[in-house]
């Protein structure tokens, strides 16, 4: 469980040595180069495990992204000078937080920056999958569209349908805010129920049991973090509880869904379609998904706006500067050990 006890931070007496594992926006890299002894990655080739280990031997601050798996073994082998992992992005499931806490390495992230961007992409698929947009685009691109017809490419209207949201944090709430304008009924499942006043703002109804939400949702949108407890949160049994003809939207993490069970449900027609921005083995996408007409496969672009990525980079810089000055970083990720 998270702890609010602050980790003591000592100021450093030299310019921080910072290693950035991926190519960031020019304004962010320029500012990093001004403030720190920064090692950048201009060609954007992801670091290998060996390169990560080498970087962690020499830097004071590592700036990884979600593509970098910073596990306990890497952290155990890090040099004594590594005191901060300033991750670019909101998620932290790619970092072993307990191992970092044991080594007294602080971890920061950049929460809140990508909330609206990710909610916009989720909403795009919440609209697009029931309306079979992907199939329509493909039809036109193949040159097979023969013109308007009264019974062609019939989808389902959004108004009056139940949108089930799993995980009602920042992004889940932003999705609910958007979805309400389209006439969707909002039902949600969360570890803790939101205050009644917040539920009224979004017109949202709390469903205590996930199984019950699955049984009533016409569209299910996932917005919960990845963890040991949420891996395959949607397994074969739970997917089997979903309405026939329901749609599944996942902009959170690929490991939340048992991919084999999802593909089987899509092929059988139990699921009418799926909108996916994340996958269990990124960047690999199961070729069977590409063959299913009403599956929208996006390349993890939920946070891909220029504004969001730049803001995230400046948050990383702010966290490093606060740490270097001997203050607790504003976006420190707290653990029971940290």
C-alpha positions as CSV (number, residue, x, y, z in Angstrom):
1,X,0.0,0.0,0.0
2,X,1.2,3.5,-0.7
3,X,2.7,5.4,2.2
4,X,2.7,9.2,2.7
5,X,6.0,9.2,4.6
6,X,8.5,11.3,2.5
7,X,11.8,9.8,1.6
8,X,14.7,12.1,2.7
9,X,16.5,13.7,-0.2
10,X,20.0,15.2,-0.1
11,X,21.1,17.8,-2.6
12,X,23.9,16.8,-4.9
13,X,27.0,18.9,-5.3
14,X,27.5,18.4,-9.1
15,X,25.5,18.7,-12.3
16,X,23.2,15.6,-12.5
17,X,24.3,13.0,-14.9
18,X,21.1,12.1,-16.7
19,X,20.6,9.3,-19.3
20,X,17.4,9.5,-21.4
21,X,16.5,6.2,-23.1
22,X,14.3,7.5,-25.9
23,X,14.3,10.5,-28.2
24,X,12.1,13.2,-26.7
25,X,10.8,16.4,-28.3
26,X,13.4,19.0,-29.2
27,X,12.4,21.6,-26.7
28,X,12.6,19.0,-23.9
29,X,16.0,17.7,-24.9
30,X,17.4,21.2,-25.4
31,X,16.3,22.2,-21.9
32,X,17.8,18.9,-20.4
33,X,21.1,19.7,-22.1
34,X,21.1,23.2,-20.6
35,X,20.4,22.0,-17.1
36,X,22.1,18.6,-16.8
37,X,24.9,16.5,-18.1
38,X,22.5,14.7,-20.4
39,X,23.1,11.7,-22.6
40,X,20.3,11.7,-25.2
41,X,19.1,9.1,-27.7
42,X,18.8,11.0,-31.0
43,X,18.0,7.9,-33.2
44,X,15.3,6.7,-30.8
45,X,16.5,3.1,-30.9
46,X,15.2,1.4,-27.7
47,X,18.0,0.5,-25.2
48,X,18.9,-3.1,-24.9
49,X,19.0,-4.7,-21.5
50,X,22.8,-4.4,-21.6
51,X,22.6,-0.7,-22.5
52,X,20.2,-0.1,-19.6
53,X,22.6,-1.9,-17.2
54,X,25.5,0.2,-18.4
55,X,23.6,3.5,-18.1
56,X,22.5,2.6,-14.6
57,X,26.2,2.1,-13.7
58,X,27.1,5.7,-14.5
59,X,24.1,8.0,-14.3
60,X,22.6,9.8,-11.3
61,X,19.2,9.9,-13.0
62,X,17.7,7.4,-15.4
63,X,14.8,8.7,-17.6
64,X,13.1,5.6,-19.0
65,X,9.8,5.2,-20.8
66,X,7.2,2.4,-20.8
67,X,9.3,0.5,-23.3
68,X,12.0,0.0,-20.7
69,X,11.6,-2.9,-18.3
70,X,13.5,-1.8,-15.2
71,X,13.3,-5.0,-13.1
72,X,14.8,-6.0,-9.8
73,X,17.9,-7.5,-11.3
74,X,18.8,-4.3,-13.2
75,X,18.1,-2.2,-10.1
76,X,20.3,-4.5,-7.9
77,X,23.1,-4.0,-10.4
78,X,22.9,-0.3,-10.6
79,X,25.7,1.9,-9.4
80,X,25.6,3.5,-6.0
81,X,25.2,6.9,-7.6
82,X,21.8,6.2,-9.2
83,X,19.3,7.9,-6.9
84,X,16.4,8.8,-9.2
85,X,14.4,7.0,-11.9
86,X,12.4,9.9,-13.5
87,X,10.1,8.0,-15.7
88,X,8.5,9.6,-18.8
89,X,4.8,8.7,-18.6
90,X,2.1,8.0,-16.0
91,X,2.5,4.3,-15.8
92,X,5.0,2.7,-13.5
93,X,4.3,-1.0,-14.0
94,X,7.5,-1.3,-16.1
95,X,9.6,-0.5,-12.9
96,X,10.0,-2.7,-9.9
97,X,9.1,-0.1,-7.3
98,X,9.9,-2.3,-4.3
99,X,13.3,-3.1,-5.6
100,X,13.9,0.6,-6.1
101,X,12.7,1.4,-2.6
102,X,15.1,-1.1,-1.1
103,X,18.0,0.6,-2.9
104,X,16.7,4.0,-1.8
105,X,16.2,5.0,-5.4
106,X,13.4,7.5,-5.8
107,X,10.9,6.9,-8.7
108,X,8.9,9.7,-10.3
109,X,6.4,9.7,-13.1
110,X,4.3,12.3,-15.0
111,X,0.7,11.8,-14.0
112,X,-2.2,13.8,-15.4
113,X,-0.5,15.0,-18.5
114,X,-2.1,12.4,-20.9
115,X,-5.5,12.2,-19.3
116,X,-7.5,14.1,-22.0
117,X,-5.4,12.7,-24.9
118,X,-6.0,9.1,-23.9
119,X,-9.7,9.8,-23.2
120,X,-10.0,11.2,-26.7
121,X,-8.6,8.0,-28.3
122,X,-10.8,5.9,-26.1
123,X,-13.8,7.9,-27.2
124,X,-12.8,7.6,-30.8
125,X,-13.1,3.8,-30.5
126,X,-16.2,3.9,-28.3
127,X,-17.8,5.6,-31.2
128,X,-16.0,3.8,-34.0
129,X,-16.4,0.2,-33.1
130,X,-20.2,0.2,-32.7
131,X,-20.5,2.2,-35.9
132,X,-18.1,-0.2,-37.7
133,X,-15.9,2.7,-38.9
134,X,-12.8,0.5,-39.4
135,X,-14.8,-1.7,-41.8
136,X,-16.1,1.2,-43.7
137,X,-12.6,2.8,-44.2
138,X,-11.3,-0.6,-45.3
139,X,-14.1,-1.0,-47.8
140,X,-13.4,2.4,-49.4
141,X,-9.7,1.8,-49.5
142,X,-10.1,-1.5,-51.3
143,X,-12.2,0.2,-53.9
144,X,-15.1,-2.0,-53.2
145,X,-17.7,0.5,-52.0
146,X,-20.6,0.5,-54.4
147,X,-22.5,3.4,-53.0
148,X,-25.1,4.1,-50.3
149,X,-27.5,1.3,-49.5
150,X,-30.2,1.2,-46.8
151,X,-28.9,-2.1,-45.2
152,X,-25.1,-1.7,-45.7
153,X,-22.7,-1.6,-42.8
154,X,-25.3,-1.3,-40.1
155,X,-23.9,-0.6,-36.7
156,X,-25.4,0.2,-33.4
157,X,-26.4,3.7,-32.1
158,X,-24.7,5.0,-29.0
159,X,-27.6,6.8,-27.3
160,X,-29.2,4.8,-24.5
161,X,-26.4,2.1,-24.5
162,X,-24.5,1.2,-21.3
163,X,-20.9,2.2,-21.2
164,X,-19.1,0.1,-18.6
165,X,-15.9,1.8,-17.3
166,X,-13.4,-0.4,-15.4
167,X,-11.2,2.0,-13.4
168,X,-12.7,5.4,-12.6
169,X,-9.5,7.4,-12.1
170,X,-8.5,10.5,-14.1
171,X,-8.8,8.9,-17.5
172,X,-12.0,6.9,-16.7
173,X,-13.6,10.1,-15.5
174,X,-12.5,12.0,-18.6
175,X,-14.1,9.2,-20.7
176,X,-17.3,9.4,-18.7
177,X,-17.4,13.1,-19.2
178,X,-17.2,12.7,-23.0
179,X,-19.4,9.7,-23.2
180,X,-22.3,11.4,-21.4
181,X,-22.6,14.0,-24.2
182,X,-23.3,11.1,-26.6
183,X,-26.2,9.9,-24.6
184,X,-24.5,6.8,-23.1
185,X,-25.5,5.6,-19.7
186,X,-22.4,5.4,-17.5
187,X,-21.8,2.5,-15.2
188,X,-18.5,1.9,-13.5
189,X,-16.5,-0.5,-11.4
190,X,-13.6,0.8,-9.2
191,X,-11.7,-0.4,-6.2
192,X,-13.4,2.4,-4.2
193,X,-16.7,4.0,-4.9
194,X,-16.5,7.7,-5.9
195,X,-18.2,10.3,-3.7
196,X,-21.8,10.8,-4.6
197,X,-21.2,14.3,-5.7
198,X,-18.6,13.1,-8.3
199,X,-21.0,10.4,-9.5
200,X,-23.7,13.1,-10.1
201,X,-21.2,15.2,-12.2
202,X,-20.7,12.3,-14.6
203,X,-24.1,10.8,-14.3
204,X,-22.3,7.6,-13.3
205,X,-23.7,4.6,-11.5
206,X,-21.4,2.4,-9.3
207,X,-21.4,-1.4,-9.8
208,X,-19.7,-3.1,-6.9
209,X,-19.0,-6.4,-8.6
210,X,-17.1,-6.5,-11.9
211,X,-19.0,-9.5,-13.1
212,X,-22.2,-7.6,-12.8
213,X,-20.9,-4.7,-14.9
214,X,-19.7,-7.1,-17.6
215,X,-23.1,-8.6,-17.9
216,X,-24.9,-5.3,-18.5
217,X,-22.3,-3.2,-20.5
218,X,-22.9,-2.8,-24.2
219,X,-19.5,-1.2,-24.5
220,X,-16.7,-2.0,-22.0
221,X,-13.7,0.4,-21.6
222,X,-10.7,-0.5,-19.5
223,X,-8.9,2.2,-17.6
224,X,-7.2,0.4,-14.7
225,X,-3.4,0.1,-14.1
226,X,-1.5,-3.1,-14.8
227,X,-0.4,-5.1,-11.8
228,X,-0.2,-8.7,-10.6
229,X,-3.8,-8.3,-9.4
230,X,-5.1,-7.1,-12.8
231,X,-3.2,-9.4,-15.1
232,X,-5.9,-11.1,-17.3
233,X,-8.6,-9.2,-15.3
234,X,-10.7,-10.1,-18.3
235,X,-10.1,-13.9,-18.6
236,X,-12.1,-16.4,-20.5
237,X,-14.8,-16.7,-17.8
238,X,-15.3,-13.0,-17.5
239,X,-15.4,-12.4,-21.3
240,X,-18.0,-15.1,-21.4
241,X,-20.2,-13.0,-19.0
242,X,-20.3,-10.1,-21.5
243,X,-23.4,-9.5,-23.6
244,X,-23.5,-11.0,-27.0
245,X,-22.6,-8.2,-29.4
246,X,-20.8,-6.1,-26.8
247,X,-17.7,-4.1,-27.7
248,X,-14.4,-4.0,-25.8
249,X,-12.1,-1.0,-25.7
250,X,-8.6,-1.1,-24.2
251,X,-6.4,1.9,-24.0
252,X,-4.8,0.9,-20.6
253,X,-2.5,-2.1,-20.8
254,X,-2.5,-5.2,-23.0
255,X,-2.0,-7.6,-20.0
256,X,-5.4,-6.7,-18.6
257,X,-7.1,-9.0,-21.2
258,X,-6.6,-12.7,-22.0
259,X,-5.9,-12.2,-25.7
260,X,-6.7,-15.8,-26.6
261,X,-10.1,-15.6,-25.0
262,X,-10.8,-12.2,-26.6
263,X,-9.9,-13.5,-30.1
264,X,-12.1,-16.5,-29.6
265,X,-15.0,-14.2,-28.5
266,X,-14.4,-11.9,-31.5
267,X,-14.3,-14.9,-34.0
268,X,-17.5,-16.4,-32.5
269,X,-19.4,-13.2,-32.7
270,X,-20.0,-12.9,-29.0
271,X,-18.0,-9.7,-29.1
272,X,-19.1,-7.4,-32.0
273,X,-15.7,-5.7,-32.1
274,X,-12.8,-4.4,-30.2
275,X,-10.8,-1.1,-30.1
276,X,-7.2,-1.8,-29.0
277,X,-4.4,0.7,-28.4
278,X,-2.3,-1.7,-26.3
279,X,-1.1,-5.3,-26.6
280,X,0.5,-7.9,-24.3
281,X,3.7,-8.2,-26.4
282,X,4.2,-4.8,-27.9
283,X,5.2,-3.9,-30.5
284,X,4.1,-7.4,-31.7
285,X,0.4,-7.5,-32.7
286,X,-1.2,-10.9,-33.0
287,X,-1.9,-11.3,-36.8
288,X,-5.3,-12.9,-36.0
289,X,-6.5,-9.5,-34.8
290,X,-5.7,-7.9,-38.1
291,X,-7.9,-10.4,-39.9
292,X,-11.0,-9.7,-37.9
293,X,-12.9,-6.9,-39.7
294,X,-14.3,-4.9,-36.7
295,X,-11.1,-4.7,-34.7
296,X,-9.5,-1.3,-34.6
297,X,-5.7,-1.7,-34.0
298,X,-3.9,1.4,-33.0
299,X,-0.1,1.7,-32.3
300,X,-0.3,2.8,-28.7
301,X,-1.0,6.4,-29.5
302,X,-3.3,7.3,-26.6
303,X,-0.8,9.8,-25.3
304,X,0.6,10.8,-28.7
305,X,0.0,14.5,-28.9
306,X,2.8,17.1,-29.3
307,X,1.4,19.1,-26.4
308,X,1.2,16.1,-24.0
309,X,4.6,14.7,-24.8
310,X,6.2,18.1,-24.4
311,X,4.4,18.7,-21.1
312,X,5.5,15.2,-19.9
313,X,9.1,16.0,-20.7
314,X,9.0,19.2,-18.7
315,X,7.5,17.4,-15.8
316,X,10.5,15.0,-15.9
317,X,12.8,18.0,-15.8
318,X,10.9,19.5,-12.8
319,X,11.2,16.3,-10.9
320,X,14.9,16.1,-11.6
321,X,15.5,19.7,-10.6
322,X,13.6,19.4,-7.3
323,X,15.5,16.2,-6.5
324,X,18.9,17.7,-7.3
325,X,18.1,20.7,-5.0
326,X,17.4,18.4,-2.1
327,X,13.6,18.5,-2.2
328,X,11.1,15.8,-2.6
329,X,10.1,15.6,-6.3
330,X,6.4,16.6,-6.9
331,X,5.6,13.4,-8.7
332,X,7.4,10.9,-6.5
333,X,5.8,7.5,-6.6
334,X,5.5,6.2,-3.1
335,X,5.7,2.6,-2.0
336,X,5.4,0.9,1.4
337,X,9.2,0.8,1.5
338,X,9.7,4.3,0.1
